[in-house]
């Protein structure tokens, strides 16, 4: 296994060195790695809403369209925020912020990716999935992005487009939205709040330099931030149990949702109590563990 891993690393390094720098920059601004989570949640929604057996061809087309839209939105976000990215240590070397790609070029690239993604969904999947993807792009780029410099409620607004991908999956599989898709939306929406608030605590100084009004930047004592982390941790447990009432669900998922939710909430309570970067980091990593496990448990339940 070690030999295979080392060989893969050498191949990755070779490809990175042989690829033109501009191509690397274009790939970087799409935030492919971060958008993997979008594809995972879209897949969960598709599988949960699918009649059996799952149509793998339709799933692939859905993932291609959704992935292109997600990448397009990421590029458009960087085209918009590049003057502020230059001010932050975490983002100053992004291709657009560093000037390796112009904002105009990034905007055109983002629009092309978005249009290709929407066309893929609209032509090969269905108009409902396409409409949801369009709503996601518009909410993320035109509402959430500018609101980050206006109000601390930006995270609450940004959680809406962040919670739509599993609904796109549901719509792609069944052509409709129902209470189960609403449950998936609620889980993703509630999860994002402690997840991103923990990130904002860790990066509060950087966000302040960029002029972003993230809650921990304005909330100097972290009192309000702490309350929100705990509140949405509690709401997440409730949201994760919605599938149990919407459709017959096995004991495996029910127990998994409760155990994972209580564990995640415990990290949020500790973060609120001690209000340190170390505690926020634990909450952040706990969020990365919680989401794939609870969604995997739901998918296993629906497939069994």
Protein Blocks (a to p, Z undefined) as FASTA:
>chain_A
ZZmmmmmmmmmmmmmmmpcfklmmmmmmnommmmmmmmmmmmmmmmmmpccdddfklmmm
mmmmmmmmmmmmmmmmmmmmmmmmmmpmklmmgmklnopacfklmmmmmmmmmmmmmmmm
mmmmcmklmmmmmmmmmmmmmmmmmmmmmbmklmmmmmmmmmmmmmmmmmmmnopacfkl
mmmmmmmmmmmmmmmmmmmmmmmmmmmmnopacfklmmmnommmmmmmmmmmmmmmmmmm
mmmmmpccdfklmmmmmmmmmmmmmmmmmmmmnopaklmmmmmmmmmmmmmmmmmmmmmm
mmZZ
